[in-house]
Amino acid sequence: MRVLGSSVLALEAIVILLAIPIAVNNANVNAGLAIGVGFGVAFFMFVIIGIITKPIAIPLGWIVQGFAIASGFIVPTMFVVGGIFAILWYFAVKNGTRVDRARELGEATEG
């Protein structure tokens, strides 16, 4: 979960930050509001990355996915992008532990 989940959330945070100028320019959203919400959600994603090994990280990750999809009400493209990241989060949660275990086994056999 550590590698896949962190990767999904880091890329998603970048996409959220890149959506800020689109929200301001194309959706006529107040710049302060867009920056505050965008940076707030991205910061929350990085906090989750920091606690990714804790059990609370998975439900918090789902909450963030909800925010990403809900941002589609402001920037309609985010419905699709948020949905894609929600699917990626599902697969990270489903397969992440297996990937981490395989990676640890590979590192143990190399050293």
Secondary structure per residue as TSV (DSSP state, phi and psi in degrees):
chain	resnum	aa	ss	phi	psi
A	1	M	-	360.0	-31.2
A	2	R	H	-60.2	-48.6
A	3	V	H	-74.9	-52.6
A	4	L	H	-66.3	-46.5
A	5	G	H	-61.9	-43.5
A	6	S	H	-63.3	-40.1
A	7	S	H	-64.6	-44.9
A	8	V	H	-61.9	-47.8
A	9	L	H	-67.3	-37.6
A	10	A	H	-65.5	-45.6
A	11	L	H	-65.5	-38.4
A	12	E	H	-65.5	-38.2
A	13	A	H	-61.8	-40.6
A	14	I	H	-63.3	-43.3
A	15	V	H	-63.6	-41.7
A	16	I	H	-61.1	-43.2
A	17	L	H	-64.9	-37.1
A	18	L	H	-71.9	-18.9
A	19	A	H	-79.8	-14.6
A	20	I	H	-59.7	-52.2
A	21	P	H	-64.2	-30.0
A	22	I	H	-66.5	-42.1
A	23	A	H	-62.6	-40.6
A	24	V	H	-71.6	-45.8
A	25	N	H	-82.6	-40.5
A	26	N	H	-97.2	-31.4
A	27	A	S	-101.6	2.2
A	28	N	-	53.2	43.4
A	29	V	-	-88.4	144.2
A	30	N	-	-55.2	129.2
A	31	A	H	-60.0	-42.6
A	32	G	H	-62.3	-41.8
A	33	L	H	-65.3	-45.4
A	34	A	H	-62.8	-43.6
A	35	I	H	-66.5	-45.3
A	36	G	H	-61.6	-48.6
A	37	V	H	-68.7	-43.8
A	38	G	H	-61.2	-49.3
A	39	F	H	-67.8	-34.5
A	40	G	H	-63.7	-46.3
A	41	V	H	-66.5	-42.8
A	42	A	H	-62.6	-41.7
A	43	F	H	-61.7	-43.3
A	44	F	H	-59.8	-38.3
A	45	M	H	-64.0	-41.7
A	46	F	H	-68.9	-32.3
A	47	V	H	-63.9	-42.5
A	48	I	H	-63.4	-38.9
A	49	I	H	-58.3	-38.5
A	50	G	H	-67.0	-25.2
A	51	I	T	-115.2	24.4
A	52	I	T	-58.7	-25.5
A	53	T	T	-83.0	-9.7
A	54	K	S	-85.2	148.9
A	55	P	T	-61.3	-27.5
A	56	I	T	-69.1	-18.5
A	57	A	H	-63.4	-35.6
A	58	I	H	-66.3	-51.4
A	59	P	H	-63.9	-35.9
A	60	L	H	-63.8	-37.3
A	61	G	H	-62.1	-38.4
A	62	W	H	-67.0	-36.5
A	63	I	H	-62.2	-43.3
A	64	V	H	-63.5	-37.2
A	65	Q	H	-62.1	-38.1
A	66	G	H	-62.2	-41.1
A	67	F	H	-62.8	-41.5
A	68	A	H	-63.6	-43.7
A	69	I	H	-68.2	-41.6
A	70	A	H	-64.4	-24.7
A	71	S	G	-64.9	-11.5
A	72	G	G	-64.9	-19.7
A	73	F	G	-69.4	-19.7
A	74	I	T	-99.2	-50.0
A	75	V	S	-118.7	100.9
A	76	P	T	-54.1	-29.3
A	77	T	H	-61.8	-25.8
A	78	M	H	-68.6	-17.7
A	79	F	H	-59.3	-46.2
A	80	V	H	-71.4	-49.4
A	81	V	H	-63.0	-44.7
A	82	G	H	-62.4	-38.7
A	83	G	H	-63.7	-41.2
A	84	I	H	-62.4	-44.0
A	85	F	H	-68.5	-31.2
A	86	A	H	-65.1	-39.9
A	87	I	H	-64.8	-43.6
A	88	L	H	-62.2	-38.6
A	89	W	H	-64.3	-41.3
A	90	Y	H	-57.1	-48.5
A	91	F	H	-67.8	-33.2
A	92	A	H	-65.1	-42.0
A	93	V	H	-67.6	-42.7
A	94	K	H	-68.2	-42.0
A	95	N	H	-109.2	-5.6
A	96	G	H	-61.5	-43.2
A	97	T	H	-64.7	-40.7
A	98	R	H	-63.1	-42.3
A	99	V	H	-65.9	-42.3
A	100	D	H	-61.6	-42.9
A	101	R	H	-63.1	-44.7
A	102	A	H	-63.7	-37.7
A	103	R	H	-66.5	-42.3
A	104	E	H	-63.9	-40.2
A	105	L	H	-63.3	-40.8
A	106	G	H	-64.1	-40.5
A	107	E	H	-68.7	-34.5
A	108	A	H	-69.4	-35.5
A	109	T	H	-77.4	-24.7
A	110	E	H	-74.0	-37.9
A	111	G	-	-88.7	360.0
